[in-house]
Amino acid sequence: MLISTLLSKINKNSHYEIGLSEVHYLWHIIKAKYDFLHFSDIWANQVHDKDLLAIIKIYGAEIRSDIKTWEKYLHVFGVRGPDGYTPVAHTISNPQLVRDQLVATLLFSFSQEHINMLIKSFRNSTTNDGIKNLFKDGAKKAVKRFSLIAKYIKTKGWIAKQPMYQNQPTDSNEELCAGEALHLWDHLSYRNDNIEMTQTFISFVKDSDFRLLLERGLQSLVKQARSLEKELIQLKIPLPDRPPNVKPPVAAKDLIDDDNIFRWVYQGIQGALSIHTLSLVECIHNDRIRDLFSELLFSELDMLSSITKYGKLKGWLNPSLRYGMLR
């Protein structure tokens, strides 16, 4: 049976209304958005650079348009929100103390942390699919804003020169900092481990639908690994060892249950999300490599959304603690 057909069978269940994780992260993200609007009011009164002012206004407008949607979920589930956003009156400060570079750096740091918070919220949310999608869509928007800010501060020269990868190809104009080379290598190493573990899991799986899911996932992992290998070869970065091409086709299937395998796979996808996010927010120098990490992150977000629904359908995903009184 196709995975899409299985997912279409999911029915609403009172057990999957809203969990502690969704409530916790909803509240904190809304609080972070209020805080950002407060600071953006202050920054907009102080900056002199027109491009920076435009970025602050664009960022603020997007946050304002999102807030009502986020607040709606707290209202629907009867959760008291944080103190509301209060606009800041126009003030003037010493331009020698509040410089454009400082404001841009603070905006950049907020955009990094906001991505981290949204990804953490998404990866830990398993109860309410609507809120999980809210976290996912919010993360994708935040990544796009982060890319704009990163390009801006790099153009202005407000990011200190980072240590560069020393084994640069002599015939290429593309530069790579040490951290970007490290993250590329970490990605490929992690994917190679994922491939080997998935091959092992397939030999133990009893459920035919789950085997199909793993086999399709394996194809995606191999494709990503080969793409990363090309990047490392092009940029003269040594490759980690590949996993074996041949694995034993038969295993004693009673040694491990399908639900346990599922949770290992689920945790592996959660781990991949963390690796993608860390690489993305630390990738400032090379825009093309940052876009690569963005693509990997977006793909992983969609994968975790689908597999969360699948795990709930199968009853293999441990139900999270539910918010509110039991009834």
C-alpha positions in Angstrom: 0.0 0.0 0.0 1.4 3.4 -0.9 2.4 5.7 1.9 0.1 8.5 0.6 -2.8 6.1 0.8 -1.9 5.2 4.4 -1.6 8.8 5.4 -5.0 9.6 4.0 -6.6 7.2 6.5 -5.7 9.3 9.5 -8.7 10.5 11.5 -9.0 13.1 14.1 -8.5 11.7 17.5 -9.0 13.5 20.8 -5.7 12.1 22.0 -4.0 14.2 19.4 -5.3 17.7 20.2 -2.5 19.7 21.6 0.5 18.6 23.7 2.8 20.2 26.2 5.4 20.7 23.6 3.1 22.7 21.3 1.9 24.9 24.1 5.4 25.5 25.4 6.9 26.5 22.1 3.9 28.4 20.9 4.0 30.6 23.9 7.8 31.2 23.7 7.8 31.9 20.0 5.0 34.5 20.3 7.0 36.1 23.2 10.1 36.2 20.9 8.0 37.9 18.2 6.7 40.5 20.6 10.3 41.1 21.8 11.5 41.5 18.2 8.8 44.1 17.4 9.8 46.0 20.5 13.5 46.1 19.5 12.7 46.8 15.9 10.8 49.9 16.9 13.9 51.1 18.8 16.3 50.1 15.9 14.1 51.9 13.3 14.5 55.1 15.2 18.3 54.9 15.4 19.6 53.5 12.1 21.0 55.7 9.3 21.6 53.2 6.5 18.5 53.1 4.2 19.0 49.5 3.2 19.2 48.4 6.9 16.1 50.4 7.7 14.2 48.7 4.8 15.3 45.2 6.0 14.1 46.0 9.6 10.7 47.2 8.3 10.3 44.2 6.0 11.2 41.8 8.8 8.8 43.6 11.2 6.0 43.7 8.7 6.3 39.9 8.2 6.4 39.3 12.0 3.3 41.4 12.5 1.4 39.6 9.8 2.2 36.2 11.4 1.4 37.1 15.0 -2.5 36.9 14.6 -2.2 33.4 13.2 0.0 32.2 16.1 -2.1 33.9 18.7 -5.2 32.1 17.3 -3.9 28.8 18.4 -3.4 29.9 22.0 -6.9 31.3 21.9 -8.5 28.1 20.5 -6.9 25.9 23.1 -7.5 28.3 26.0 -3.8 29.2 26.7 -3.0 32.5 28.3 -0.4 34.3 26.2 2.5 36.5 27.2 2.1 40.2 27.8 1.3 41.8 24.4 3.5 43.9 22.2 3.5 47.6 23.2 4.8 50.0 20.5 7.8 52.1 21.4 7.6 55.9 21.1 10.1 57.7 18.8 13.3 58.4 20.7 16.7 59.7 19.8 19.9 58.2 21.2 23.7 58.9 20.9 24.6 57.6 17.3 28.1 56.9 18.6 26.6 54.3 21.0 23.9 52.8 18.8 25.7 52.3 15.5 24.2 50.7 12.3 26.7 47.8 12.5 25.6 47.0 16.1 21.9 47.0 15.1 22.6 44.8 12.0 24.6 42.4 14.3 21.7 42.2 16.7 19.2 41.6 13.9 21.4 38.9 12.5 21.7 37.2 15.9 18.0 37.3 16.4 17.4 35.7 13.0 19.8 32.9 13.8 18.2 32.2 17.2 14.7 32.4 15.7 15.5 29.7 13.2 16.9 27.5 16.0 13.8 28.0 18.1 11.4 27.2 15.3 13.3 24.0 14.3 13.4 22.9 17.9 9.6 23.5 18.1 8.9 21.6 14.9 11.1 18.6 15.8 9.6 18.2 19.2 5.9 18.6 18.1 4.0 15.4 17.5 0.5 16.0 18.8 -1.2 18.7 16.6 -0.5 18.5 12.9 -1.8 22.1 12.3 0.6 23.5 14.8 3.5 21.4 13.5 2.8 22.8 10.0 2.8 26.3 11.6 6.3 25.7 13.0 7.5 24.3 9.6 6.2 27.2 7.6 7.5 29.6 10.1 11.0 28.0 9.9 11.0 28.2 6.1 10.1 31.9 6.2 12.8 32.6 8.9 15.5 30.9 6.7 14.7 33.1 3.8 14.8 36.2 6.0 18.1 35.0 7.4 19.6 34.6 4.0 18.7 38.2 3.1 20.3 39.5 6.3 23.4 37.4 5.9 24.0 38.7 2.4 23.5 42.3 3.6 25.9 42.3 6.5 28.5 40.4 4.4 28.2 43.1 1.7 28.6 45.8 4.3 31.7 44.1 5.7 30.2 43.8 9.1 31.1 40.2 9.6 34.7 39.7 10.7 37.0 37.7 8.3 36.7 34.1 9.1 39.4 31.4 8.9 39.4 30.1 5.4 39.7 26.5 4.2 43.3 26.2 3.1 43.0 23.5 0.4 41.1 25.7 -2.0 41.2 24.7 -5.7 43.6 27.0 -7.6 41.3 27.0 -10.7 38.2 28.2 -8.8 37.1 31.7 -7.7 34.8 30.1 -5.1 36.0 30.6 -1.5 35.1 28.4 1.5 35.6 29.2 5.1 36.8 26.5 7.5 33.4 26.1 9.2 31.6 25.6 5.8 34.1 22.9 4.9 33.6 21.2 8.3 29.8 21.2 7.9 30.0 19.7 4.4 32.2 16.9 5.7 29.9 16.4 8.7 26.8 16.2 6.5 28.3 13.5 4.2 29.6 11.5 7.2 26.2 11.6 8.8 24.5 10.6 5.6 26.8 7.6 5.1 25.9 6.4 8.6 22.2 6.9 7.8 22.6 4.8 4.7 24.3 1.9 6.6 21.8 2.0 9.4 18.8 2.1 7.0 20.2 -0.9 5.1 20.4 -2.7 8.4 16.9 -1.8 9.4 15.4 -2.9 6.1 16.7 -6.5 6.7 14.8 -6.6 10.1 11.5 -5.0 9.0 8.4 -7.2 8.9 5.8 -4.6 7.8 5.7 -4.3 4.0 4.5 -0.7 4.0 7.2 0.3 6.4 9.8 -1.5 4.3 8.6 0.5 1.3 9.0 3.7 3.3 12.5 2.8 4.3 13.5 1.8 0.8 12.3 5.1 -0.6 14.1 6.9 2.2 17.3 5.0 1.4 17.1 6.1 -2.2 16.8 9.8 -1.0 19.8 9.3 1.4 22.0 7.9 -1.4 21.1 10.7 -3.7 22.0 13.3 -1.1 25.2 11.5 -0.3 26.3 11.4 -3.9 25.5 15.1 -4.3 27.5 16.0 -1.2 30.4 13.9 -2.5 30.5 15.9 -5.7 30.7 19.1 -3.6 33.5 17.8 -1.5 35.5 16.6 -4.5 35.0 19.9 -6.3 36.1 21.9 -3.2 39.1 19.6 -2.5 37.7 18.3 0.8 38.7 14.7 1.7 35.8 12.3 1.7 34.8 10.1 4.7 34.5 6.3 3.9 31.4 5.1 2.2 29.3 2.4 3.8 29.5 -1.2 2.4 27.6 -1.7 -0.9 26.5 -5.2 0.1 24.6 -6.0 3.3 23.3 -9.4 4.4 19.7 -9.7 3.0 18.3 -11.8 5.8 18.3 -11.2 9.5 16.5 -12.8 12.5 13.5 -10.6 12.5 12.4 -11.3 16.0 15.5 -9.5 17.4 13.9 -6.1 17.0 10.3 -4.9 16.4 9.2 -2.5 13.7 8.0 0.1 16.1 11.4 0.3 17.7 13.1 0.6 14.3 10.6 3.4 13.4 11.6 5.4 16.5 15.3 5.0 15.7 14.6 6.3 12.2 12.5 9.1 13.6 15.3 10.2 15.9 17.8 10.0 13.0 15.6 12.5 11.0 15.4 14.8 14.1 19.2 14.6 14.3 19.5 15.5 10.6 17.4 18.6 11.2 19.7 19.8 13.9 22.8 19.3 11.7 21.2 21.1 8.8 20.1 24.0 11.0 23.5 24.4 12.7 25.3 24.4 9.3 22.8 26.9 7.9 23.0 29.5 10.6 26.8 29.3 10.7 27.3 29.5 6.9 27.9 33.2 6.2 30.7 33.3 3.7 29.6 31.1 0.8 26.0 31.9 -0.4 25.8 28.9 -2.7 26.7 26.4 0.1 24.2 28.1 2.4 21.5 27.6 -0.2 22.5 23.9 -0.3 22.0 23.6 3.4 18.6 25.4 3.1 17.5 22.8 0.5 18.5 19.9 2.7 16.8 21.5 5.7 13.5 22.1 3.8 13.6 18.5 2.5 14.1 17.2 6.0 11.2 19.3 7.4 8.8 17.8 4.8 10.1 14.3 5.5 9.6 14.6 9.3 6.1 16.0 8.7 5.1 12.9 6.7 6.8 10.3 8.9 5.2 11.9 12.0 1.7 11.3 10.5 2.8 7.8 9.5 4.0 6.9 13.0 0.7 8.2 14.5 -1.3 6.1 12.1 0.7 3.0 12.9 0.6 3.7 16.7 4.4 3.6 16.7 5.0 7.2 17.9 4.8 7.5 21.6 2.0 9.9 22.4 3.2 13.2 24.0 2.0 14.5 27.2 -1.3 16.3 26.5 -2.0 19.9 27.6 -5.0 20.4 29.9 -7.1 18.3 32.1 -7.9 14.7 31.2 -11.5 14.0 30.4 
